[in-house]
Amino acid sequence: MAGKRSGAQSKRSQRTRSAEQPRHDPALSLERIVATAVELLDAHGIDGLTMRRLADHLGSGAMSLYWHVDNKEKVFDLALDSVLEYRELPETAQSRDWRGEVVHMLQDWRAGMLRHPWSASLLPRRALGPNILRRLELLSRTLSGAGVADADLNVAIWSLWNYVIGATVTRASFDLSDEDMAAAQQRLALVSEHYPTIERSRLLLDDDWDGAFRKGLDFLLDGLAPKY
């Protein structure tokens, strides 16, 4: 009888452990998890993404997520890589104009990060995803093919990297309302005698962000252009 009771208890124990273990949710997929994570990051930022909130939006249990991802850090990696995908110019559209190719790459990169501003903050710590590595490889190959010396290639890449990241972060955060712009203009008018050059150039009031980005990029590329 003792042996029978022991066997029954063992079966009950196994059923209890089985019920406690997280079950795989067949409706979940890595693609759904990543897409939903991107939506949450767009809406709530980096601090607003938790595994619990992600699971709630997926209509799943938090433990079910771990069938697909190890932890939240992995979710960040995958979400970032997904928004950095780059569709290269088709060969028929490519030319021998290396500057045009670089401008296309970097404008596309900036536009993608502006659609997902959180990505600019994550990228410096997570620069090993396949899509960002592909972008960097294409950029390196284009600059090298244009004649940038190997000894200067890393400096060229980091200069462009810093420019794109900095321009994106500034644009995403420096978004003045019409009231703010009017107040800034009044303030500058009052102190213009102390800062005449800033007042004349309207430094803090110029809102042509796209034009400024392109012109600044031209300044950089002028410096990178091989001198023959």
Protein Blocks (a to p, Z undefined) as FASTA:
>chain_A
ZZmmmmmmmmmmmmmmmmmpccddfkbcfklmmmmmmmmmmmnojmlpcfklmmmmnopa
fklmmmmbmblmlmmmmmmmmmmcccdddfklpcfblklmmmmmmmmmmmmmmmmmmlmm
mmmmmmmbfklmmmmmmmmmmmmmnopafklmmmmmmmmmmmmmmmmmmmmmmcccfklm
mmmmmmmmmmmmmmmmlmmnommlmcclklmmmmmmmmmmmmmpccZZ
